C-alpha cells in the first residue's frame, strides 16, 4: 500500500512539474526578425559565353559581400519551428535575392542560450552586373591561289564586334543547411547568430554560399 502511495505521489509531482514547465514556457508562438551579415562564395564551372556565361567559363565571380534579410517564424511544437525567410545578397560582381522555407529544430531546450539546426529549400534569383563577351576568333579568308597563276591570296581578318558588358539573370532552386544559437534577451526579444550553407543548383553552374548573419527578433 505504501509503495502504491509513493508511486502516486511521484506521479502527482511529475504532473505538477510538467504543468509548471508549461506555465513557464513562452506564450508567444510567432516571431519576426531582421538580419545583417556577410555572404561568401563563388560560382561553379559553367558553359562558355556562347551558352550565356562569361568568357572565362564561369557565372559571376567569387567574392564576399553584405547580407540583409528578414524572417517570419511559427512554432510547430516545443522543439520544431517553421521559418520563412527572404534575403538580399550583394556580392560585388552580382547580387541576388533568396526566398526560403526552413525547419528549425531545437537541440537543447531551456536556458537563455538555445542551440538549433536548420534545413530547408527555396529559390535564388541572381543578376550579374556585367557579362564579358569575348570576340569571335579571327579567321583568314583564303590561302587559295588567285586565277591566272597569281600567288596565294593573303589572309584577311574577319570583322568581329567589340567586347561588351551585359546583364545576365537566372532563377534556380536552392537548398540550405546550418544552425545557430538563440539568445533570449527577455520575454519577447532575442538575438540569434546563425551560419548556413546555401547551395544553388543551376543548369551547369552550381554555386555554394556561406551565409553568416546576426538576427534580432521579436516574439508575438
C-alpha positions as CSV (number, residue, x, y, z in Angstrom):
1,X,0.0,0.0,0.0
2,X,2.8,2.4,0.9
3,X,4.6,1.5,-2.4
4,X,1.4,2.4,-4.4
5,X,1.0,5.7,-2.5
6,X,4.7,6.6,-3.1
7,X,4.2,6.0,-6.9
8,X,1.0,8.0,-6.9
9,X,2.8,10.9,-5.1
10,X,5.6,10.7,-7.7
11,X,3.0,10.9,-10.5
12,X,1.4,13.9,-8.9
13,X,4.7,15.6,-8.6
14,X,5.7,14.8,-12.2
15,X,2.3,16.2,-13.5
16,X,2.7,19.3,-11.4
17,X,6.3,19.8,-12.7
18,X,5.1,19.4,-16.3
19,X,2.2,21.8,-15.7
20,X,4.7,24.3,-14.1
21,X,7.0,23.9,-17.1
22,X,4.2,24.5,-19.5
23,X,3.2,27.6,-17.5
24,X,6.8,28.9,-17.5
25,X,7.2,28.3,-21.3
26,X,6.8,31.3,-23.6
27,X,3.2,32.1,-24.5
28,X,4.4,33.5,-27.8
29,X,4.5,31.1,-30.8
30,X,5.3,33.6,-33.6
31,X,8.3,35.8,-34.2
32,X,9.7,38.3,-36.7
33,X,13.4,39.1,-37.1
34,X,15.8,41.2,-39.1
35,X,19.3,40.1,-40.0
36,X,22.6,41.6,-41.3
37,X,25.8,39.7,-42.1
38,X,28.2,38.5,-44.7
39,X,27.9,36.1,-47.7
40,X,31.0,34.4,-49.1
41,X,31.2,32.0,-52.1
42,X,31.8,31.6,-55.8
43,X,30.1,30.3,-58.9
44,X,30.8,26.9,-60.2
45,X,32.1,26.0,-63.6
46,X,29.7,26.5,-66.4
47,X,29.4,26.8,-70.2
48,X,31.3,29.3,-72.2
49,X,30.0,32.7,-73.3
50,X,28.0,31.2,-76.2
51,X,25.8,29.5,-73.7
52,X,25.1,32.6,-71.8
53,X,28.1,32.9,-69.4
54,X,31.2,35.0,-69.3
55,X,34.2,34.2,-71.5
56,X,36.1,32.6,-68.6
57,X,33.6,29.8,-68.4
58,X,32.1,31.0,-65.1
59,X,28.8,32.5,-64.0
60,X,29.7,35.5,-61.9
61,X,32.8,35.8,-59.7
62,X,33.9,34.6,-56.3
63,X,33.5,37.4,-53.7
64,X,32.3,38.4,-50.3
65,X,29.5,40.9,-49.8
66,X,26.8,42.0,-47.4
67,X,23.5,40.3,-46.5
68,X,20.2,41.9,-45.4
69,X,17.2,39.9,-44.6
70,X,14.1,39.2,-42.6
71,X,12.2,36.1,-41.3
72,X,8.8,35.1,-40.1
73,X,8.8,32.1,-37.7
74,X,6.0,29.9,-36.4
75,X,6.4,27.3,-33.6
76,X,5.1,23.9,-34.7
77,X,5.9,22.2,-31.4
78,X,8.2,22.7,-28.4
79,X,11.3,21.9,-30.4
80,X,10.3,22.4,-34.1
81,X,9.6,25.7,-35.8
82,X,8.9,26.7,-39.4
83,X,10.8,29.8,-40.8
84,X,10.0,31.7,-44.0
85,X,12.9,34.0,-44.9
86,X,13.9,36.5,-47.6
87,X,17.5,37.6,-48.1
88,X,19.3,40.1,-50.3
89,X,22.9,39.3,-51.1
90,X,25.3,41.8,-52.6
91,X,28.5,40.1,-53.9
92,X,30.2,42.8,-55.8
93,X,30.0,41.5,-59.4
94,X,26.5,40.2,-58.9
95,X,23.6,40.4,-56.5
96,X,20.6,38.2,-55.7
97,X,17.5,37.5,-53.6
98,X,16.6,34.3,-51.9
99,X,13.2,33.1,-50.7
100,X,13.5,30.1,-48.5
101,X,11.3,27.9,-46.2
102,X,13.2,26.1,-43.4
103,X,12.6,23.9,-40.3
104,X,14.5,24.9,-37.1
105,X,15.0,22.0,-34.7
106,X,16.0,22.9,-31.1
107,X,18.8,20.7,-29.8
108,X,18.7,21.6,-26.1
109,X,15.7,23.4,-24.7
110,X,15.7,25.5,-21.6
111,X,18.1,28.2,-20.5
112,X,18.9,31.5,-22.1
113,X,21.1,30.0,-24.9
114,X,19.2,27.6,-27.2
115,X,21.2,25.9,-30.0
116,X,19.3,24.7,-33.1
117,X,19.8,23.1,-36.5
118,X,18.1,24.3,-39.7
119,X,17.3,22.8,-43.1
120,X,15.1,23.8,-46.0
121,X,14.9,24.9,-49.6
122,X,13.6,27.6,-51.9
123,X,14.7,29.7,-54.9
124,X,17.6,32.1,-55.6
125,X,17.3,34.8,-58.2
126,X,20.7,36.2,-59.3
127,X,21.6,39.1,-61.6
128,X,25.2,39.7,-62.7
129,X,26.2,43.2,-63.2
130,X,28.3,42.5,-66.2
131,X,29.0,39.7,-68.6
132,X,32.2,39.9,-70.6
133,X,31.5,38.8,-74.2
134,X,34.7,37.7,-75.9
135,X,35.1,38.4,-79.7
136,X,35.0,35.5,-82.1
137,X,38.2,34.1,-83.4
138,X,39.9,35.9,-86.3
139,X,39.9,33.6,-89.3
140,X,41.6,34.0,-92.6
141,X,39.5,34.2,-95.8
142,X,41.8,32.3,-98.0
143,X,45.1,30.7,-98.7
144,X,43.9,29.7,-102.2
145,X,45.6,30.6,-105.5
146,X,44.3,33.6,-107.4
147,X,43.1,32.9,-111.0
148,X,45.7,33.4,-113.7
149,X,48.6,31.9,-111.8
150,X,48.9,34.6,-109.2
151,X,50.3,33.6,-105.8
152,X,48.2,32.7,-102.9
153,X,45.7,35.3,-101.6
154,X,46.8,36.9,-98.4
155,X,44.7,36.2,-95.3
156,X,42.2,38.9,-94.3
157,X,40.8,39.1,-90.8
158,X,37.0,38.8,-90.4
159,X,35.4,41.8,-88.8
160,X,34.1,41.0,-85.3
161,X,32.1,43.0,-82.8
162,X,34.0,44.7,-79.9
163,X,33.8,43.2,-76.4
164,X,30.9,44.5,-74.4
165,X,29.3,44.1,-71.0
166,X,25.8,42.8,-70.5
167,X,23.4,41.8,-67.7
168,X,22.6,38.1,-67.0
169,X,19.7,36.9,-64.9
170,X,18.8,33.5,-63.6
171,X,16.4,31.9,-61.1
172,X,17.4,28.5,-59.7
173,X,16.3,26.1,-56.9
174,X,18.4,26.2,-53.7
175,X,19.0,24.2,-50.5
176,X,20.0,25.5,-47.1
177,X,21.7,23.7,-44.2
178,X,23.0,25.3,-41.0
179,X,22.5,26.1,-37.4
180,X,22.9,28.7,-34.7
181,X,22.1,29.8,-31.2
182,X,19.0,31.7,-29.9
183,X,19.9,34.1,-27.1
184,X,16.8,35.1,-25.1
185,X,17.1,38.8,-24.1
186,X,13.7,38.9,-22.4
187,X,10.1,37.6,-22.7
188,X,9.7,38.9,-26.2
189,X,13.2,39.8,-27.6
190,X,16.0,37.6,-28.7
191,X,19.3,37.7,-30.7
192,X,20.4,34.9,-33.0
193,X,23.8,34.4,-34.5
194,X,23.4,32.0,-37.5
195,X,25.6,30.2,-40.0
196,X,24.2,28.5,-43.1
197,X,25.4,26.9,-46.3
198,X,23.2,27.7,-49.3
199,X,23.6,25.5,-52.4
200,X,22.2,26.9,-55.7
201,X,21.6,24.3,-58.3
202,X,21.7,25.9,-61.7
203,X,21.9,24.3,-65.1
204,X,25.7,23.6,-65.2
205,X,26.5,26.5,-62.9
206,X,26.1,25.2,-59.3
207,X,27.1,27.7,-56.7
208,X,27.7,27.5,-52.9
209,X,27.4,30.4,-50.5
210,X,28.3,30.6,-46.8
211,X,25.9,33.0,-45.0
212,X,26.9,34.4,-41.6
213,X,24.2,36.6,-40.1
214,X,23.1,38.1,-36.8
215,X,19.4,38.3,-36.2
216,X,17.4,40.4,-33.8
217,X,13.9,39.2,-33.3
218,X,10.6,40.0,-31.5
219,X,8.1,37.3,-30.4
220,X,4.3,37.8,-30.6
